């Protein structure tokens, strides 16, 4: 791939730097305003600070490589976001000691958008749709679709309110395929969900959501994948929300989620919300707790009147209930069978932050 330093020497960058239209191609990228559309192969330089002021879209045929230690700072209070369209690719190459950081110059939840990926994998909302924000098409029939690779990424202060009905998550996966690698991703102080899957078949390991103003980690619309080592802490609503389909809870392909080694601790409402049919969920080695006193609801909760919810499709093997809160005794809704394991390790360290998240998943104090 061409290096950004080479791009800056070209006549093209002089022309593009004078353009303010976010739809203009940005091959190469103006580091002081990385808004526009990438249509070729672009590689950032970790030594260069990048400023985001608008939408940066990696279009079909384009790719963006972000090396370890790169920091991208969005203009706070704007619709700034980074999106990968169908056929585009992003390669985030952080490390445990040198993560890639996407943040805002205003250190408050909702200050900017977040990261959006759109793929061609199946969803159960029809042949596809357009992303909740950005209006990018997603979904299809390619379960192995590849949108790139993400490793050791932290997004901060995301969740900008796009309209009264639409709001950014920290990282959103729309119909993303199993050819995409997702490992070690953290959302810190987002204004909506930390990390959400809208259908697709991508697998994701070592996910962290801290201080989300909505759900910690959310999956819906026929997501069929495996999650391994997930840690959701202090979500304002659900720690984890798993749905099948908001319009038709029996829609196919049905959400089929296999979640291994997961900790959900502290939440404002429902610990694990089995929502809108819930689909098929298999949960192994789980630590769940920290609900406030007198909430009096199930830790594995399903809505009354959800006629598409089938408790027999929920399998929970080896769960430890910790710090349940005074007055809270219901561990799971009627019909769900589970096996308890008092010494379950969850994401690796019981209810506490796992060792594998140390040093990169949240800002150092």
Beta strands, then each sheet from edge to edge (+ up, - down):
strand 1: 36-38
strand 2: 41-43
strand 3: 50-52
strand 4: 55-58
strand 5: 63-67
strand 6: 71-74
strand 7: 81-84
strand 8: 89-93
strand 9: 100-104
strand 10: 115-118
strand 11: 129-130
strand 12: 137-138
strand 13: 148-156
strand 14: 171-174
strand 15: 181-188
strand 16: 195-198
strand 17: 204-210
strand 18: 217-220
strand 19: 224-235
strand 20: 240-243
strand 21: 256-267
strand 22: 272-275
strand 23: 280-291
strand 24: 300-302
strand 25: 314-322
strand 26: 337-340
sheet 1: 1+ 4+ 7+ 10+ 14+ 16+ 18+ 20+ 22+ 24+
sheet 2: 2+ 5+ 8+ 13+ 9+ 6+ 3+
sheet 3: 2+ 5+ 8+ 13+ 15+ 17+ 19+ 21+ 23+ 25+ 26+
sheet 4: 11+ 12-
end
